[in-house]
Amino acid sequence: MKKIFGILLILIIAALIFALLYFKGFGGFGKNSGDGKKNDTSTSDSVTKDEPTTEAAKNEKAAEITVSGHDYLFNNEKISLDELAAEISKLDKDTEIIITSDDTAAKNTVDELTDKLDELGYKNYKKVEK
């Protein structure tokens, strides 16, 4: 009797695992889990690529510089202050420059950047902290 009960228990567990995986009953695994069906309550349909997502994106004449530690990030690249100055020099003097600094940003690094912007004649910048 114990033998039959053990075999039956193993069969039931195996059937449950199969059903969960095959019929997508557990966390998106199984058949048809990646077929791209949309959920009717999804909010992704309301967001279009034309909508600006940041303040910098709203203003077409904006450049964003991130200061992290002693590093400058511009266009998703780590860049030196001299290289950054060369890139910024290509921009119009009316361009809004947004300086974003994180918790690790060194104050003197941000100050060096603002001094360089003043030297280059860019007065339209603002500092934003994350």
SVG drawing of the C-alpha trace seen along z (x, -y; Angstrom):
<svg xmlns="http://www.w3.org/2000/svg" viewBox="-8 -84 50 86">
<polyline fill="none" stroke="black" stroke-width="0.4" points="0.0,0.0 2.8,-2.4 4.4,-1.6 1.3,-2.5 0.8,-5.7 4.4,-6.7 4.1,-6.1 0.8,-7.9 2.3,-10.9 5.2,-11.1 2.8,-11.0 0.7,-13.8 3.7,-16.0 5.0,-15.3 1.6,-16.1 1.5,-19.4 5.0,-20.4 4.1,-19.6 0.8,-21.6 2.5,-24.6 5.2,-24.7 3.1,-23.8 0.1,-26.0 2.1,-29.0 0.8,-28.7 4.0,-29.8 5.8,-33.0 5.5,-33.2 7.3,-29.9 5.9,-27.4 4.1,-27.3 3.2,-30.6 5.0,-32.6 6.8,-34.8 4.2,-35.2 3.9,-39.0 0.2,-39.1 -0.6,-42.4 -2.4,-42.9 -5.4,-45.1 -4.4,-47.1 -0.9,-47.8 0.2,-51.5 2.9,-51.1 0.4,-51.9 -0.1,-55.4 3.6,-56.3 4.9,-57.2 8.4,-57.8 7.7,-61.4 6.9,-62.4 9.8,-63.9 10.7,-62.0 13.1,-64.4 13.4,-68.1 16.4,-68.0 14.4,-66.2 11.7,-68.8 14.1,-71.5 15.7,-70.7 18.6,-73.0 19.8,-71.1 22.9,-69.2 23.3,-67.0 26.5,-66.4 26.7,-64.0 29.4,-64.3 30.1,-61.1 33.1,-61.1 35.8,-62.9 34.5,-61.8 32.4,-63.6 29.8,-61.7 28.6,-63.2 26.6,-61.3 27.0,-58.2 30.8,-58.4 33.4,-59.0 35.3,-62.1 38.0,-64.4 37.3,-68.1 39.4,-69.2 37.5,-66.8 34.2,-67.9 35.2,-71.6 35.9,-70.7 32.5,-69.0 30.6,-71.8 32.4,-74.4 30.6,-72.9 27.2,-73.8 25.4,-77.1 26.0,-79.6 22.2,-79.6 22.2,-75.9 20.9,-75.0 23.4,-72.8 22.1,-70.6 24.8,-69.4 23.6,-66.4 25.7,-65.3 25.2,-62.1 26.1,-61.5 29.7,-60.6 30.3,-63.8 33.3,-65.7 32.4,-69.4 35.7,-70.6 34.9,-68.5 31.6,-70.3 33.2,-73.6 35.9,-73.0 33.1,-72.3 31.2,-75.4 34.4,-77.5 35.1,-76.0 31.6,-76.7 31.9,-80.3 35.3,-80.6 33.8,-79.3 30.9,-81.8 28.1,-79.4 26.0,-81.0 22.8,-79.0 23.6,-76.1 21.9,-74.7 22.9,-72.1 20.7,-69.2 21.4,-66.7 20.2,-63.1"/>
</svg>
